[in-house]
Amino acid sequence: MLLRRSKKIKYPMLADPTFQLTRAFGVHIEEEGLAYRGTFLVNPEGKIVLAEVQDNGIGRNADELFRKTQAAQYIAANPGEVCPAKWTPGKSTLKPGLDLVGKI
C-alpha cells in the first residue's frame, strides 16, 4: 500500500498495487485485476461502521457520504440515538425501539 500526496489533491490518497486492501475488504475482482467501487467508513476503534459496494458503472455521491460520516460521528458521541434516512446535523434523531416499527 502506498500513501501518495499531490499538490493538486488536498487529501491523502492510497494506492494498492499488491491488492492487499481490496482483497481484505472483499471488493477485489481477481479475473480482472481491479476492484469494485467500495466505500468503507472506519471509526477510531477500527470498526467498520459503513460499507457500500457498487459495480464500477455506478457512481457514488460525495454529499451523501459526507452526510453519513456526520451521522456516524453524531451517533458515536450520542449513544442510544439513531439518525434516520436523510438526517442532517441539527435535525431530530430517534431513540430505537419497537414502537418505531412500521412508523418510519
C-alpha positions in Angstrom: 0.0 0.0 0.0 1.3 3.4 -0.9 0.3 6.8 0.6 0.6 9.5 -2.0 0.4 13.2 -1.8 -0.1 15.7 -4.6 0.0 19.4 -4.9 -3.3 19.3 -6.8 -5.2 16.9 -4.4 -5.6 18.3 -0.9 -6.2 14.9 0.8 -4.2 11.7 1.1 -4.8 9.1 -1.5 -3.9 5.4 -1.2 -2.6 3.1 -3.9 -3.0 -0.7 -3.5 -0.6 -2.2 -6.1 -0.5 -5.6 -4.3 -4.3 -5.7 -3.9 -3.9 -6.2 -0.2 -6.7 -3.8 0.8 -9.1 -4.7 -2.0 -8.8 -8.4 -1.0 -9.2 -7.6 2.7 -12.3 -5.6 2.1 -13.8 -8.2 -0.3 -14.0 -5.9 -3.4 -11.2 -7.4 -5.5 -12.2 -8.8 -8.9 -9.4 -11.5 -9.4 -10.1 -12.2 -13.0 -9.9 -8.5 -13.9 -7.2 -7.4 -11.6 -9.2 -4.4 -10.3 -11.7 -3.6 -7.6 -15.4 -2.8 -7.3 -16.2 0.7 -6.1 -16.1 0.2 -2.3 -16.6 2.9 0.3 -15.8 2.0 3.9 -16.1 4.2 6.9 -13.9 3.0 9.8 -14.3 4.5 13.3 -11.3 5.4 15.5 -11.6 2.0 17.2 -11.1 0.3 13.9 -14.7 -0.9 13.5 -16.3 -0.6 10.1 -19.5 1.5 10.6 -20.4 1.8 6.9 -19.7 -0.4 3.9 -21.1 0.2 0.4 -20.0 -1.7 -2.7 -21.2 -0.7 -6.2 -20.5 -2.0 -9.6 -17.9 0.1 -11.4 -20.6 1.6 -13.7 -22.5 3.1 -10.7 -21.3 6.4 -9.4 -21.0 7.5 -5.8 -22.4 10.6 -4.2 -19.8 12.6 -2.1 -22.5 14.7 -0.4 -24.3 11.5 0.8 -21.0 10.0 2.0 -20.3 13.2 3.9 -23.8 13.1 5.5 -23.3 9.5 6.6 -19.9 10.4 8.0 -21.6 13.2 10.0 -24.2 10.7 11.2 -21.6 8.2 12.3 -19.8 10.9 14.3 -23.1 12.0 15.8 -24.1 8.5 17.0 -20.6 7.9 18.3 -21.0 11.0 20.5 -24.6 10.2 21.4 -25.0 6.5 22.2 -28.6 5.3 22.2 -29.7 7.6 19.3 -30.0 6.8 15.7 -30.0 9.1 12.6 -32.9 8.4 10.2 -32.5 8.5 6.4 -31.8 12.0 5.1 -30.8 13.1 8.6 -28.5 16.2 8.6 -26.8 17.9 11.6 -29.3 19.8 13.7 -32.3 17.6 12.7 -34.1 15.3 15.1 -32.7 11.9 15.8 -34.6 8.8 17.0 -34.4 6.5 20.0 -34.6 3.0 18.7 -37.4 0.8 19.9 -40.2 -1.5 18.9 -42.6 1.5 19.0 -40.9 2.8 15.8 -41.5 -0.4 13.8 -43.7 0.5 10.8 -43.7 4.2 11.5 -40.5 5.3 9.7 
